Amino acid sequence: MSEREDALKARVRETPLLERLAQCRQRVADMCSERRGPRMSIPVEYRDDDFYICTTVEDAKSRLAEFGTQMLEADAARKHAQEEGSKLIEKVRALEIRLKGETVQSVTEWANETFGPATIQRQVERAREEFSELEHIISVPCHPDKLAEEAADVVICLYRVIGTLDPEAINKKMAKNRARQWNVGPDGCGQHITEGL
């Protein structure tokens, strides 16, 4: 590209691109209505139709390409931010659980996200399966940690049942239990005294 052509393009570019595009549209409309070709001169001048329109279209294509690249970069940044945000949410959840301990709600959410929805009947069946494992392991010598782990499996299954039906059921039931009178047995268990007797 010659110095003269660079200088001519610089003169064209003194006008903002959007304004030039509107002028190009008007120039083409004038050519059509006047049934003529583009106005040109020798040597070429910056205001010549062909030079002005070609420079403007070239600039518009370049600007669109830049815009496309920026859009791709912005989309990649958005996806990255979403991924990082999801990871951060999981970390926050894990931290909350570590600080507060598992709850009916956290166990239910985990089970539903991990295994998908299940009917109450299937959830109870699964709890019964885990309870059978607990009954088996309690009948043979085992480490307390293993026994606690098997008991936890039963509770996790029952937490899901409660979380599906009423996450506040344990709190409601314990409020009722704390208000009751109890017959305490010698085995460390008891039966509540039936109201009205």
N, C-alpha and C positions, 0 to 999 in steps of 0.2 A: 504494500500500500504506500503511495507516494505521500510526501509531506503536504502537497496541495490537497489531496483527497482527505487526509487527516484534518487539515484546517477547515475544509468545507463541511465535514461531518461534525466538527466541533461547533461550527456556526449553526447547523441544523439542531444540534442538541442543546442549544441555548434555550430552546422552547421546551417546556415539560412534555414528557412522552404522551400523556393523556390528551393534552391540547393538540399535539402533532397528529395523533390518531384521528381526532375529530376533523382536523384540517385535511388529512389524507382522504377521508371519506367524502368531504366536500369537493376535493379536487377530482376524485373519480366521478362523482355525480356531475360535476361541470363538464368533464370530458364526454360523458354519456349524453347529456342534454345538448351539448354543442356539437356532437358527432365529430369529435376530433381526437387525435392521439395526445400523448403527454407533451407538454411544452418543454423543449430542450434547447440548449445553446452550446456553441463551441467557442471557446473551451467551456466545459461544464461549470455551472454556477450552483451554489447551495440551494437556491430557490427553485431550480428546475424540477418539474413534476417527477420525472423518473428518479432523479437522485434523492429528492426529498422523501418520496414514498418508499423507495428501496431502503434508505437509511433508517427510516422510522420502523418499517416492518422488521428489519434486522434487529433493531433495538428491542422491539416488542417480543420477538422470538427469544432473544437472550434473557430478557426480564422474566418471561414465562418459564424458561428453563431454570433460572435461579429460584423462582417461586416454587417450582416443582421440587427442586432439591430441598428447599427449606421445609416444604410440607412433609417430605419423606423423613427428614431429620426430626421434625416436630412430632410426627407419628411414632417414630422409634423412641423418642424421649418419653412420650405419653405412655407407650407400652411398658417401657422400663420402669417408669414411675408407678404404674399399676402393679407390676410384679413386685417391686420393692415395697409398695404399700401393703400388698397382701401378705408378704413375708413379715412385715412389721406388725400387722394385725395378729398374725399367728403367734409372734413372739410376745405381744402384749397379753394375749389370751393365756399363753403358757405361764407367763409371769403372774398373772392374776390367780391362776389355779395353784401355782406354787405358794403364793402368799396366803390365799384363802382356803386352799384345799379344793378338791372336787366337790361339785354340788349336783343335785338332781338334774338341774338344767344343763350343766357342762357335760355330764355323762350322757344325757339323752341326745344333746346336739352331736357329740362325738359319735355315738352309735348310729344315729340317722345319717350323718355325713359319711361314715365309714361303710356301713352295711346297707343303707337305703331303708325305705319305710318297711315296717313289719306290723302285722296285725297284733292286737293285744293277746289273742290266743297263742300266736307263735312266740311272742315274747315270754309268756308264762311257761310254755313248753320248754323254751331255752333255759329259763331259770330252774325248771325242774331237772333238766339234764345236768346243769351245774351243781344242783343240790345233791344229785345222785353221786357225783364225783366227790363232793364233800363228805357224804356219808361213808363212801368207800375209804377215803383217806383217813378218816377219824378212827376207822376200825383197825388200822395197822400203825405201828410205830412210825412217827414222822416228826420232822423238825417243826417247831411252832410257826416259823415263817411260812412254811409250805401250807400248813393248815389255814393260816390267816389269808394266804393268797387265794386258796380255794373258796374260803368264805367270802372274800371280796368279789370273786366271780359271780357268786349268787346275788350279792347285794347290787352289783353293777347291772345285772339283768333286771332285778326288781326296781332299781332306780329308773330304768328306761320305761318300765310299765307305769310307774308313778308319774314320771315326766311327761309321758304321752297323755295321761288322763288328767292329772292335776298336780303341777309341780309343788304346790303348797300343802299337799296332803300330809306329809310328815309333820310339818309345823302344826297343822290343825289337829292331827291325831295326838301329838305330844301335849298340846295344850289341854286336850280332853283327858289324857292319861294323868297329867299332873294334878288335875282337879278331882280325880277319883280316889276312893278309898280302896285299899288292897288287902287281901288275905295273902300273907307271905308264907311260903312253904320253906321247909328245912333244906331244900335243894338249891336255894338261891333264886328261885323263880316265884311267881305268884299269880293270883287270879283276882281281877277286880271284883269288888262287891257289887252285885247287881242293884241298880238304883230301884228304890221303891220297896225293898224287902227289909 
